[in-house]
């Protein structure tokens, strides 16, 4: 036994001596002495290999090969008894690559005849793959040892890396794909577990699989990039979980942001009931959701950027509720409670569930989580500020945001003051007393002006609301100034600014100028954005007594709407554009019906109402218009029923409250207190309604001299509001 061990040691020492001679010869260029150890008929000299390649290292002392090269070569020598030409090239190329001599390494690697050794490598891999666990198998019949295969595949990989370093990305990708072609054709079912565990074959393969898509990406070949990514993920390469996760993430990122559109994957093993992504976004979402599932199962480490990319993908595809489900399924240790609440709030807000979003924001802003989170405070203020019922909370959230910022960011401070102004404006509408309402309106303007100064009057939204708030407070000159400023700032690109400008002019009774503004807007905007402009033009024409022109404008508007509505496919009917156009068509039929009622053309008015019924039978405005038709015909009971039905649909509809009070007063069947209660409610909902103030004045007048003062105040308010009333509400 001792003699046997001693023999092995001596043999190993002989191998090392032979190897060092080979390496020294290769490094010094003295190749002739190594011919006896290189059985190939070719020599490195015939490949025009010379020391001139290493001119950059001239004068350097003789290099010593590193231990990795020696051990790799030792394995090949032990198994085959010799080191052939290609293996020697592979070893020397790796040596130069590790030393940083990229050009020299590439010159060496290019001397390897890959086409000649590929069949041998395939046979060696295929046979080893058939019986990977039989330790006693005789490998003497194999054309190449597994260590030699590993060495040559590594050489091909390092050649690709060298080409990449030199900026030759396409050649690098072609070189790298050779590795995958060899392994895939040799082992179509994939590498067996623990295959070639004693050499670097699996490591080289994993690196090549991960590198290939990146090389095609650098070479600017998007279709090849996608094909290589899918190849990396669909073929069983025996990759570890972290490597697969990295590839899946990079593929998803490429699909999301590359700017191209890939063909759907053609999966041969696809089940009939399985999901097949139809486009880039769906495929990216699928990959990212798989990664989140792996995180939940503790198969891979948590990567926050995965959730960021998924958030973007689902946001642009309208899948925010699906994103919310994914966030809710994440383990508590994966994502912080603050981030969870914030993302969920944004998801539900994007889906239109504003109250669910607000409840989540309240939890986030509690003392236990983060009461000074500025983005959450701003969003909470916006949600509350849009509702009169929660306007006070909106003011509070905005003020907390201002205090939290303390001048740290002017832009966000401007936004906080802007949101505070909107909340104050909405709060003024629900104010109980006139003094409180005036105070809130003053504070609202002040906050909006501060926001404008902080943002240097460059934010169109702030300027728009400055104009709107001045207009609603009947400060029409200031309102018109801001509206003109907004038109110049946006260069007339937004129909909203044109509309506001025209409505302010109509409130100043400058109807001709307002119509000129609308005509200019119609010339500036595309036909798809002309709906509201045409409706305002028709109302301006009515205000000037041009009823016939108004009817023609409404007819033009209906034609535009019909073209737009037909252009929406059945799958798009839930989109905002379709719904908005449908509502505008409904309002147009009501406007036309109102014109025909004034002209006593009952039949035409009934046709218009039948058209609106086909759009929305349960429209409060439709029932109000029907009530106006009955009232014009002298059918007071039918009118009362129609107005009451409108209020059952929408109890806050001011026109029906006023009309109901007018009919009851004329009929005299109800007490003045009942009539007054309807008008008081209408004024509470809309303090700028001149008709409500006027009819309330008539009720006080009917009560006798004791209510003369109240009647006079009501008539005075009605006269002022009538003088400054726009043809359409400012808001």
SULHU-V367894 format. One record per residue. N is the residue number from 0. D_LAST is the distance of its C-alpha to the last C-alpha in Angstrom with 2 decimals. Layout:
N_D_LAST ; N_D_LAST
//
This chain:
0_100.84 ; 1_101.11 ; 2_102.54 ; 3_99.67 ; 4_97.04 ; 5_98.94 ; 6_98.98 ; 7_95.23 ; 8_94.74 ; 9_97.11 ; 10_95.37 ; 11_92.00 ; 12_93.44 ; 13_94.79 ; 14_91.39 ; 15_89.84 ; 16_92.52 ; 17_91.99 ; 18_88.24 ; 19_88.46 ; 20_90.80 ; 21_88.34 ; 22_85.41 ; 23_87.50 ; 24_88.63 ; 25_85.12 ; 26_83.82 ; 27_86.78 ; 28_87.12 ; 29_90.72 ; 30_90.16 ; 31_93.66 ; 32_94.87 ; 33_92.31 ; 34_93.28 ; 35_95.37 ; 36_92.37 ; 37_90.00 ; 38_91.31 ; 39_89.10 ; 40_91.06 ; 41_88.43 ; 42_88.19 ; 43_85.31 ; 44_87.17 ; 45_86.92 ; 46_83.12 ; 47_83.45 ; 48_82.48 ; 49_83.74 ; 50_83.24 ; 51_81.67 ; 52_78.37 ; 53_78.48 ; 54_79.11 ; 55_76.34 ; 56_78.49 ; 57_81.75 ; 58_84.19 ; 59_82.63 ; 60_85.04 ; 61_85.58 ; 62_82.58 ; 63_82.98 ; 64_81.08 ; 65_78.81 ; 66_79.66 ; 67_77.02 ; 68_78.68 ; 69_82.09 ; 70_81.16 ; 71_79.47 ; 72_82.48 ; 73_84.84 ; 74_83.27 ; 75_83.72 ; 76_87.30 ; 77_88.18 ; 78_86.84 ; 79_88.07 ; 80_90.77 ; 81_89.41 ; 82_86.40 ; 83_85.68 ; 84_84.26 ; 85_80.61 ; 86_80.56 ; 87_82.08 ; 88_79.41 ; 89_76.72 ; 90_78.19 ; 91_78.58 ; 92_75.08 ; 93_73.61 ; 94_75.72 ; 95_74.45 ; 96_70.82 ; 97_71.15 ; 98_72.67 ; 99_69.63 ; 100_71.62 ; 101_69.02 ; 102_70.65 ; 103_74.05 ; 104_72.79 ; 105_71.18 ; 106_74.47 ; 107_76.32 ; 108_73.88 ; 109_74.02 ; 110_77.75 ; 111_77.26 ; 112_77.73 ; 113_74.90 ; 114_75.74 ; 115_79.31 ; 116_78.55 ; 117_75.60 ; 118_77.85 ; 119_79.82 ; 120_76.72 ; 121_75.39 ; 122_78.73 ; 123_78.98 ; 124_75.49 ; 125_75.96 ; 126_79.31 ; 127_78.17 ; 128_75.14 ; 129_77.42 ; 130_79.26 ; 131_77.27 ; 132_78.93 ; 133_82.59 ; 134_83.96 ; 135_87.43 ; 136_86.36 ; 137_88.40 ; 138_86.21 ; 139_89.12 ; 140_88.37 ; 141_84.80 ; 142_84.48 ; 143_82.43 ; 144_81.86 ; 145_78.46 ; 146_78.54 ; 147_79.15 ; 148_76.21 ; 149_74.01 ; 150_75.30 ; 151_74.65 ; 152_71.15 ; 153_70.37 ; 154_71.77 ; 155_69.42 ; 156_66.48 ; 157_67.55 ; 158_67.99 ; 159_64.34 ; 160_63.34 ; 161_65.49 ; 162_63.89 ; 163_60.45 ; 164_61.51 ; 165_62.67 ; 166_59.36 ; 167_60.95 ; 168_58.33 ; 169_59.12 ; 170_62.83 ; 171_61.99 ; 172_59.94 ; 173_62.78 ; 174_65.29 ; 175_63.25 ; 176_62.80 ; 177_66.61 ; 178_66.78 ; 179_64.42 ; 180_66.28 ; 181_69.61 ; 182_68.56 ; 183_66.50 ; 184_69.33 ; 185_71.94 ; 186_70.09 ; 187_67.68 ; 188_67.17 ; 189_66.28 ; 190_68.25 ; 191_70.09 ; 192_69.35 ; 193_71.23 ; 194_72.32 ; 195_74.08 ; 196_73.29 ; 197_76.12 ; 198_74.65 ; 199_71.37 ; 200_70.58 ; 201_67.65 ; 202_66.19 ; 203_66.49 ; 204_64.97 ; 205_61.97 ; 206_61.39 ; 207_61.69 ; 208_59.29 ; 209_56.64 ; 210_57.39 ; 211_57.41 ; 212_53.63 ; 213_53.04 ; 214_55.59 ; 215_54.05 ; 216_50.68 ; 217_52.25 ; 218_53.96 ; 219_50.60 ; 220_51.61 ; 221_48.58 ; 222_50.20 ; 223_53.38 ; 224_51.35 ; 225_49.71 ; 226_53.09 ; 227_54.79 ; 228_52.15 ; 229_52.56 ; 230_56.31 ; 231_56.26 ; 232_54.45 ; 233_56.10 ; 234_59.77 ; 235_61.63 ; 236_62.47 ; 237_63.22 ; 238_60.56 ; 239_59.74 ; 240_56.43 ; 241_54.98 ; 242_55.80 ; 243_54.18 ; 244_51.05 ; 245_50.89 ; 246_51.28 ; 247_48.62 ; 248_46.12 ; 249_46.94 ; 250_46.73 ; 251_43.28 ; 252_42.11 ; 253_43.61 ; 254_41.96 ; 255_38.51 ; 256_38.66 ; 257_41.39 ; 258_39.10 ; 259_41.50 ; 260_41.65 ; 261_44.79 ; 262_46.50 ; 263_46.41 ; 264_49.49 ; 265_52.48 ; 266_54.04 ; 267_57.50 ; 268_57.58 ; 269_54.19 ; 270_54.21 ; 271_52.67 ; 272_50.28 ; 273_49.36 ; 274_46.05 ; 275_46.22 ; 276_43.35 ; 277_41.98 ; 278_40.59 ; 279_40.53 ; 280_37.64 ; 281_39.26 ; 282_42.62 ; 283_41.24 ; 284_39.48 ; 285_42.76 ; 286_44.75 ; 287_42.46 ; 288_42.43 ; 289_46.23 ; 290_46.38 ; 291_44.33 ; 292_46.69 ; 293_49.64 ; 294_48.26 ; 295_47.88 ; 296_51.50 ; 297_52.71 ; 298_54.08 ; 299_52.40 ; 300_51.00 ; 301_47.30 ; 302_45.40 ; 303_41.83 ; 304_40.93 ; 305_41.42 ; 306_38.46 ; 307_36.39 ; 308_37.27 ; 309_36.67 ; 310_33.21 ; 311_32.38 ; 312_34.05 ; 313_32.38 ; 314_28.93 ; 315_29.13 ; 316_30.71 ; 317_28.28 ; 318_30.92 ; 319_29.34 ; 320_30.69 ; 321_34.11 ; 322_33.79 ; 323_33.08 ; 324_36.29 ; 325_38.22 ; 326_37.12 ; 327_38.03 ; 328_41.46 ; 329_42.33 ; 330_45.04 ; 331_44.17 ; 332_46.49 ; 333_44.80 ; 334_41.38 ; 335_40.47 ; 336_38.55 ; 337_35.79 ; 338_35.35 ; 339_35.49 ; 340_32.69 ; 341_30.52 ; 342_31.08 ; 343_30.67 ; 344_27.35 ; 345_26.06 ; 346_27.54 ; 347_25.94 ; 348_22.52 ; 349_22.94 ; 350_24.01 ; 351_20.93 ; 352_23.04 ; 353_21.01 ; 354_23.10 ; 355_26.32 ; 356_25.15 ; 357_24.29 ; 358_27.72 ; 359_29.46 ; 360_27.79 ; 361_28.94 ; 362_32.44 ; 363_32.31 ; 364_31.29 ; 365_34.04 ; 366_37.03 ; 367_39.22 ; 368_37.31 ; 369_35.22 ; 370_33.17 ; 371_32.36 ; 372_31.12 ; 373_28.30 ; 374_26.70 ; 375_26.69 ; 376_25.28 ; 377_22.36 ; 378_21.59 ; 379_22.07 ; 380_19.67 ; 381_16.95 ; 382_17.75 ; 383_17.82 ; 384_14.80 ; 385_12.51 ; 386_14.04 ; 387_14.35 ; 388_17.96 ; 389_18.94 ; 390_16.98 ; 391_20.38 ; 392_21.97 ; 393_19.34 ; 394_20.28 ; 395_23.91 ; 396_23.82 ; 397_22.17 ; 398_24.78 ; 399_27.53 ; 400_26.52 ; 401_26.72 ; 402_30.11 ; 403_31.35 ; 404_30.63 ; 405_32.33 ; 406_31.75 ; 407_33.13 ; 408_30.29 ; 409_28.02 ; 410_25.60 ; 411_25.15 ; 412_25.10 ; 413_22.18 ; 414_20.32 ; 415_21.34 ; 416_20.09 ; 417_16.72 ; 418_16.46 ; 419_17.84 ; 420_15.21 ; 421_12.39 ; 422_14.75 ; 423_15.49 ; 424_11.95 ; 425_11.74 ; 426_15.32 ; 427_14.75 ; 428_12.90 ; 429_16.08 ; 430_18.49 ; 431_21.47 ; 432_22.53 ; 433_21.00 ; 434_22.88 ; 435_21.50 ; 436_17.87 ; 437_18.64 ; 438_20.51 ; 439_17.79 ; 440_15.32 ; 441_18.21 ; 442_19.03 ; 443_15.56 ; 444_15.74 ; 445_19.35 ; 446_18.82 ; 447_16.29 ; 448_18.85 ; 449_21.63 ; 450_20.01 ; 451_19.67 ; 452_23.32 ; 453_24.65 ; 454_23.23 ; 455_24.41 ; 456_21.04 ; 457_21.55 ; 458_18.76 ; 459_15.90 ; 460_13.53 ; 461_14.46 ; 462_14.16 ; 463_10.65 ; 464_9.61 ; 465_12.13 ; 466_10.65 ; 467_7.10 ; 468_9.21 ; 469_11.57 ; 470_9.39 ; 471_8.29 ; 472_12.02 ; 473_12.91 ; 474_14.79 ; 475_14.14 ; 476_17.17 ; 477_16.32 ; 478_12.76 ; 479_14.51 ; 480_17.17 ; 481_15.11 ; 482_13.33 ; 483_16.94 ; 484_18.22 ; 485_15.88 ; 486_17.13 ; 487_20.63 ; 488_20.33 ; 489_19.25 ; 490_21.54 ; 491_19.07 ; 492_19.21 ; 493_15.54 ; 494_13.81 ; 495_10.35 ; 496_11.75 ; 497_13.23 ; 498_10.24 ; 499_8.45 ; 500_12.00 ; 501_12.65 ; 502_9.87 ; 503_11.15 ; 504_14.58 ; 505_14.05 ; 506_13.16 ; 507_16.47 ; 508_18.08 ; 509_19.11 ; 510_18.69 ; 511_21.50 ; 512_20.16 ; 513_16.71 ; 514_18.69 ; 515_20.85 ; 516_18.01 ; 517_17.04 ; 518_20.78 ; 519_21.20 ; 520_18.48 ; 521_20.31 ; 522_23.50 ; 523_22.25 ; 524_20.78 ; 525_22.74 ; 526_22.78 ; 527_21.27 ; 528_17.89 ; 529_17.83 ; 530_16.40 ; 531_12.81 ; 532_14.45 ; 533_17.07 ; 534_14.94 ; 535_13.14 ; 536_16.72 ; 537_18.09 ; 538_15.85 ; 539_16.87 ; 540_20.40 ; 541_20.24 ; 542_19.19 ; 543_22.29 ; 544_24.47 ; 545_25.03 ; 546_24.90 ; 547_27.36 ; 548_25.48 ; 549_22.27 ; 550_24.34 ; 551_25.74 ; 552_22.36 ; 553_21.33 ; 554_24.78 ; 555_24.28 ; 556_21.02 ; 557_22.96 ; 558_25.77 ; 559_23.67 ; 560_22.24 ; 561_25.80 ; 562_27.12 ; 563_24.54 ; 564_25.08 ; 565_28.83 ; 566_28.72 ; 567_27.56 ; 568_30.73 ; 569_31.37 ; 570_31.21 ; 571_27.69 ; 572_26.08 ; 573_24.62 ; 574_22.76 ; 575_18.97 ; 576_19.30 ; 577_21.32 ; 578_19.13 ; 579_15.95 ; 580_18.11 ; 581_19.59 ; 582_16.38 ; 583_15.51 ; 584_19.11 ; 585_18.86 ; 586_15.97 ; 587_18.02 ; 588_21.08 ; 589_19.42 ; 590_18.29 ; 591_21.87 ; 592_23.35 ; 593_21.62 ; 594_23.12 ; 595_26.52 ; 596_26.40 ; 597_26.06 ; 598_28.91 ; 599_30.89 ; 600_31.39 ; 601_31.54 ; 602_32.99 ; 603_30.28 ; 604_27.59 ; 605_29.55 ; 606_29.77 ; 607_26.03 ; 608_25.73 ; 609_28.52 ; 610_26.75 ; 611_23.64 ; 612_26.12 ; 613_27.57 ; 614_24.32 ; 615_23.38 ; 616_25.63 ; 617_23.89 ; 618_20.43 ; 619_19.35 ; 620_17.70 ; 621_21.03 ; 622_23.04 ; 623_20.97 ; 624_21.65 ; 625_25.26 ; 626_25.50 ; 627_24.43 ; 628_27.19 ; 629_29.73 ; 630_28.86 ; 631_29.36 ; 632_32.68 ; 633_33.69 ; 634_33.72 ; 635_32.32 ; 636_33.58 ; 637_32.08 ; 638_28.77 ; 639_28.95 ; 640_29.71 ; 641_26.77 ; 642_24.27 ; 643_26.03 ; 644_25.86 ; 645_22.09 ; 646_21.87 ; 647_24.40 ; 648_22.17 ; 649_18.95 ; 650_19.96 ; 651_16.47 ; 652_15.61 ; 653_15.17 ; 654_16.39 ; 655_19.54 ; 656_20.24 ; 657_20.26 ; 658_22.27 ; 659_24.67 ; 660_25.36 ; 661_26.00 ; 662_28.48 ; 663_30.21 ; 664_30.69 ; 665_32.17 ; 666_34.44 ; 667_35.57 ; 668_36.41 ; 669_34.41 ; 670_34.77 ; 671_32.42 ; 672_31.56 ; 673_30.21 ; 674_28.11 ; 675_26.90 ; 676_25.96 ; 677_23.54 ; 678_21.86 ; 679_21.86 ; 680_20.18 ; 681_17.43 ; 682_16.92 ; 683_17.09 ; 684_14.21 ; 685_12.10 ; 686_13.82 ; 687_12.06 ; 688_13.58 ; 689_16.36 ; 690_18.33 ; 691_18.78 ; 692_20.11 ; 693_22.33 ; 694_23.88 ; 695_24.44 ; 696_26.28 ; 697_28.40 ; 698_29.34 ; 699_30.48 ; 700_32.33 ; 701_34.16 ; 702_35.36 ; 703_37.46 ; 704_38.12 ; 705_37.56 ; 706_33.80 ; 707_33.63 ; 708_32.00 ; 709_29.13 ; 710_28.77 ; 711_28.71 ; 712_26.00 ; 713_23.82 ; 714_24.56 ; 715_23.89 ; 716_20.42 ; 717_19.71 ; 718_21.12 ; 719_19.10 ; 720_15.75 ; 721_17.02 ; 722_18.01 ; 723_14.68 ; 724_12.48 ; 725_10.67 ; 726_11.87 ; 727_8.57 ; 728_5.50 ; 729_3.79 ; 730_0.00
//
